[in-house]
Amino acid sequence: MIFRVIHEDAQTSYIKDLLHNLTTEQFYFIERACQCERKERQEQIFRQWQQFLAQELSEYPHK
């Protein structure tokens, strides 16, 4: 997994140092957790979009 740091401050430097010290097994579990979180967020956004579209379409009269 590649991490890109856009803005680095003291806290991100600390986190970056911690990531460099992880074992392969520890890093694997963090990577999997990030993938699961990303997938869940994408699915949540998709559900919100579906709800928005359904609400918008229900406001128009059917012909």
Secondary structure, 3 states (H helix, E strand, C coil): CCCCCCCCCHHHHHHHHHHHCCCHHHHHHHHHHHHHHHHHHHHHHHHHHHHHHHHHHHCCCCC
